[in-house]
């Protein structure tokens, strides 16, 4: 069978069957970090180091990220059953800052089912949700839970960070190591609030 011609519904259904919960994803990343390994096809020292760093980042956000009362009220009032299917990898820096925040929001409403798949094991799915032609992650696909119809998407970064990246690329042509450090500092200062705002907007 030519997988390129599979209907999107079939691709999504196959990915959902192979998905994991956030708790399972965190266990996976922690185990990989402890055993000097990483998700994905490339088991390089750099990607292993990023996985170990990201495990520490996610532990911190799991403990410290907060949802304001105003945002909590909006999240809790949402009453349609949806699935947030997120494409990720353990080495992705943006994912380390965003995945725990998605979990904080999803935990507030039983109508939101948070599922995760790995990019390199779900090429066909990833190819349906490219960002400017690239396989950028994390990528959240919001689905109607009963029909698996795609309702919206989010990622690979919150709106504010996306503009920072676009503006910097427009001026400098590429992202430098210095900019990437600045972006990490922005994530730390923002404390997930921009991501929460974008996720709440998805629910409207």
Beta strands, then each sheet from edge to edge (+ up, - down):
strand 1: 82-88
strand 2: 112-118
strand 3: 139-144
strand 4: 150-155
sheet 1: 2+ 1+ 3- 4+
end
